[in-house]
Amino acid sequence: MRNNRFQNKVATSGFTLPVAALVATLLWAAIGPMSQAKVYCWICCALCSYLLVEFNNANALLRIRSRLTTSTFLFGIGCFPFLHEAPEALSVSFFMLGCYYFLFRSYQGSNSSSNIYHAFVSLGIACLIHPLLLYFVPFVYWSMSVYLRSFSFKAFCASLLGIFTPFWFYSAYLIYLQDYNRITDLLQKILLFRFPSWNDYLSIDISRLSAFLLIFILGLISSIHALKTSYNDKIRTRMQFYTLILFETVILLFMLAQPQEFDLYMALLTLTSAPVIAHFFALTSYRITNLLFVFSIFIYLFIALSSVWTNYLPLLQIF
């Protein structure tokens, strides 16, 4: 039976999410020594996982009962060791997920100003952490206008209020401290874009490159599948996947333009691609997709275990 393939059993199993959480936690503990940054990133990852469950339930992105979206994200973050001590990347991912959550709730809302405001507050906090994400805002407006049908003058005013709220509070705090240098540094980061050099691209190690190629290939295949079979989904779900695919493309462009911020954009790409990849594996049932699913798991684990081996190799040489 087609529905008895391994990928379908994993997609519909109630054990998939606990197993993915356990594997991610074990890898978090096994790769490298524990530190405050590592514990903080683990907490961020756990919060993102909980919010992804709510995100998936609220929008019914998959036509079957499945926790594969959250499991895909957890497995990806857990198997990519360079993200285990990247607090900025995981913090930005959490607030960007909050932006997605409220943005999708605004779909065709006659009075969506509240959801738009909260979406842009989350985006504003992410921009406060990494100011160049402000260039992400026009694409959010595009998705609101074309896909989500939630753009209006009232929503536009709410978005401006939302995006500036974190900056207002942060600026007031800095003025209270009379620390004007941080304000000028923030403005310089927003206004002055540093063009990458070849060394920025060449500095990406094999572990990061392998992780990127894996997510890129899976995301590309899944995006093509989502576009080709979109007629099977409800119109709302279809528009939401179009939005996610647009954001995937934008994040890839950001990654090409700023390879020096690879870890941050890799975390965002892993998060944004998770629902699309889960949609592909949960709703297909062919021999080739089953083989691709198994092969992908082995690649994920190979990236993680190669880092474990590298981490413990000096200890093995001592003994």
C-alpha positions in Angstrom: 0.0 0.0 0.0 1.2 3.5 -0.9 0.2 4.9 2.4 2.2 2.3 4.3 5.5 3.7 3.1 8.1 4.7 5.8 7.6 8.5 5.1 3.8 8.2 5.6 4.2 6.3 8.8 6.6 8.9 10.1 4.4 11.8 9.0 1.3 10.5 10.8 2.9 9.0 13.8 2.4 10.5 17.2 6.0 9.6 18.2 7.6 11.7 15.4 7.7 14.9 17.4 9.0 13.4 20.7 11.7 11.5 18.8 12.8 14.6 16.9 12.9 16.6 20.2 14.9 13.9 21.9 17.4 13.6 19.0 17.8 17.3 18.8 18.4 17.6 22.6 20.9 14.7 22.6 22.8 16.3 19.7 22.7 19.7 21.5 24.4 18.1 24.5 26.8 15.9 22.6 28.3 18.5 20.2 30.7 20.8 22.1 30.7 21.9 25.7 27.7 23.4 27.4 27.6 27.2 27.7 25.1 29.9 28.5 24.7 30.7 24.8 24.0 27.1 24.1 21.4 26.8 26.8 19.8 30.0 25.6 19.7 28.7 22.0 18.1 25.4 23.2 15.4 27.4 25.0 14.8 29.5 21.9 14.5 26.3 19.8 12.0 24.9 22.3 9.9 28.1 22.2 10.0 28.1 18.3 8.9 24.4 18.3 5.9 25.2 20.6 4.9 28.2 18.4 5.3 26.1 15.3 2.7 23.6 16.7 0.3 26.5 17.3 1.1 28.0 13.9 0.4 24.7 12.1 -2.8 24.1 14.1 -4.1 27.6 13.5 -3.6 27.5 9.8 -4.1 23.7 9.0 -1.2 23.8 6.6 -1.3 20.0 6.1 -4.4 18.2 5.0 -3.6 15.3 7.5 -2.9 15.2 11.2 0.8 15.5 11.4 3.6 17.1 13.5 6.1 16.9 10.6 6.4 20.7 10.4 7.8 21.0 13.9 9.8 17.8 13.6 11.5 19.0 10.4 12.5 22.3 12.1 13.7 20.5 15.3 15.7 17.9 13.3 17.3 20.6 11.2 18.3 22.9 14.0 19.5 19.9 16.1 21.6 18.5 13.3 23.2 21.8 12.3 25.8 22.3 15.1 26.8 25.8 14.0 23.3 27.0 15.1 23.7 25.6 18.7 25.7 28.7 19.8 24.1 31.3 17.6 21.8 33.3 20.0 21.2 36.1 17.5 20.1 33.7 14.8 17.7 31.7 17.1 16.3 34.9 18.6 15.6 36.4 15.2 14.0 33.1 14.1 11.6 33.2 17.1 10.4 36.7 16.4 10.1 36.1 12.7 7.9 33.1 13.5 5.8 35.4 15.6 5.5 37.7 12.6 4.4 34.7 10.4 1.9 33.6 13.0 0.1 37.0 13.2 0.5 37.7 9.5 -1.3 34.5 8.5 -4.1 35.3 11.0 -4.8 38.5 9.1 -5.8 36.6 6.0 -8.7 38.5 4.4 -9.5 40.0 7.7 -12.0 42.8 7.6 -10.5 44.2 10.7 -7.0 42.8 10.7 -5.2 45.9 12.1 -4.5 44.1 15.5 -2.9 41.1 13.9 -0.9 43.3 11.5 0.3 45.4 14.4 1.5 42.4 16.4 3.1 40.9 13.3 5.1 44.1 12.7 6.0 44.4 16.4 7.6 40.9 16.1 9.3 41.9 12.9 10.5 45.2 14.5 12.1 43.3 17.4 13.8 41.0 14.9 15.0 44.1 13.0 16.3 45.6 16.3 18.5 42.5 16.7 19.5 42.5 13.0 18.7 45.9 11.5 19.2 44.9 7.9 16.0 42.8 8.1 14.2 46.1 7.6 14.7 45.4 3.9 12.4 42.4 4.4 9.4 44.8 5.0 8.5 45.5 1.3 8.2 41.8 0.7 5.8 41.5 3.7 3.7 44.3 2.2 3.7 42.4 -1.1 2.5 39.2 0.5 -0.2 41.2 2.4 -1.4 42.8 -0.9 -1.2 39.9 -3.3 -1.6 36.7 -1.3 -3.1 37.4 2.1 -5.5 40.2 0.9 -5.1 42.0 4.2 -3.5 45.2 3.0 -5.4 48.4 3.6 -4.7 52.0 4.7 -5.7 51.1 8.2 -3.4 48.0 8.1 -0.6 50.1 6.7 -0.8 52.6 9.6 -0.9 49.6 12.0 2.2 48.2 10.4 4.1 51.4 10.7 3.1 51.8 14.3 4.1 48.1 14.9 7.5 48.3 13.2 8.5 51.5 15.0 7.3 50.5 18.5 10.4 48.4 19.5 12.7 51.2 18.1 10.8 53.8 20.1 11.2 51.9 23.4 14.8 51.0 22.7 15.7 54.6 21.7 14.0 56.0 24.9 16.0 53.5 27.0 19.3 54.6 25.3 18.4 58.3 25.8 17.7 57.6 29.4 21.2 56.0 29.7 22.6 58.9 27.6 24.2 56.2 25.3 23.9 58.0 21.9 26.6 55.9 20.3 24.3 52.9 20.1 21.7 55.0 18.3 24.2 56.1 15.7 25.6 52.5 15.3 22.0 51.3 14.7 21.4 53.9 12.0 24.8 53.1 10.4 23.9 49.4 10.2 20.6 50.3 8.5 21.9 52.9 6.1 25.3 51.5 5.3 25.3 48.2 3.4 28.6 46.4 3.3 29.1 44.6 0.0 30.5 41.0 0.5 34.0 40.0 -0.7 35.1 36.6 -2.0 36.6 35.8 1.4 33.1 36.0 2.9 32.0 33.3 0.6 35.2 31.2 0.9 34.9 31.3 4.8 31.8 29.1 4.7 33.0 25.7 6.0 31.9 22.3 4.7 29.4 21.7 7.5 27.6 25.0 6.7 27.7 24.4 3.0 26.3 20.8 3.4 23.5 22.1 5.6 22.7 24.8 3.1 22.7 22.5 0.1 20.4 20.0 1.9 17.8 22.6 2.9 18.1 24.4 -0.5 17.5 21.2 -2.5 14.7 19.9 -0.3 13.1 23.4 -0.2 13.3 23.7 -4.0 11.8 20.3 -4.6 9.1 20.9 -2.0 8.3 24.4 -3.4 7.9 23.0 -6.9 5.6 20.3 -5.6 3.5 22.8 -3.5 3.1 25.0 -6.6 2.2 22.1 -8.9 -0.4 20.6 -6.5 -1.7 23.8 -5.0 -5.2 23.1 -6.5 -5.6 20.3 -3.9 -5.4 22.8 -1.0 -7.9 25.3 0.1 -7.4 28.8 -1.3 -6.3 30.1 2.1 -3.7 27.4 2.5 -2.5 27.9 -1.1 -2.0 31.7 -0.5 -0.1 30.9 2.8 2.3 28.6 1.0 2.8 31.1 -1.7 3.8 33.5 1.0 6.2 31.0 2.6 7.8 30.3 -0.8 8.2 34.1 -1.4 9.9 34.4 2.0 12.2 31.5 1.3 13.3 33.2 -2.0 13.9 36.5 -0.2 16.0 34.8 2.6 18.1 33.1 -0.1 18.7 36.5 -1.7 19.7 37.9 1.6 22.1 35.0 2.2 23.8 35.6 -1.2 24.0 39.4 -0.4 25.3 38.9 3.1 27.3 35.6 3.4 29.0 37.1 6.6 25.6 36.6 8.3 25.2 33.0 7.1 24.2 31.5 10.4 21.3 33.9 10.9 19.9 33.4 7.4 20.4 29.7 7.6 18.3 29.5 10.8 15.6 31.6 9.1 15.7 29.4 6.0 15.4 26.2 8.1 12.4 27.7 9.9 10.7 29.0 6.7 11.3 25.9 4.7 10.0 23.5 7.4 6.3 23.8 6.6 7.0 23.5 2.8 9.2 20.4 3.2 6.7 18.9 5.6 3.9 19.5 3.1 5.9 17.6 0.5 6.8 14.5 2.5 3.4 14.3 4.3 1.3 14.5 1.2 3.3 12.4 -1.3 3.5 8.6 -1.3 5.8 7.4 -4.0 8.8 5.1 -4.0 11.2 7.9 -5.1 9.9 10.3 -2.4 10.2 7.6 0.2 13.8 7.0 -0.8 14.5 10.8 -0.8 13.0 11.0 2.7 15.2 8.2 4.1 18.3 9.7 2.3 17.5 13.1 3.7 17.5 11.7 7.3 20.9 10.1 6.7 22.3 13.4 5.4 20.9 15.3 8.4 22.5 12.7 10.8 25.8 12.6 8.8 26.2 16.4 9.2 25.5 16.1 12.9 27.6 13.0 13.6 30.6 14.4 11.6 30.6 17.3 14.1 30.3 14.9 17.0 33.3 13.0 15.6 35.3 16.2 15.1 34.5 17.3 18.6 35.6 14.0 20.3 38.5 13.1 18.0 41.1 15.0 20.2 39.9 13.0 23.2 40.1 9.7 21.4 43.7 10.6 20.3 44.6 11.1 24.0 43.5 7.6 24.9 
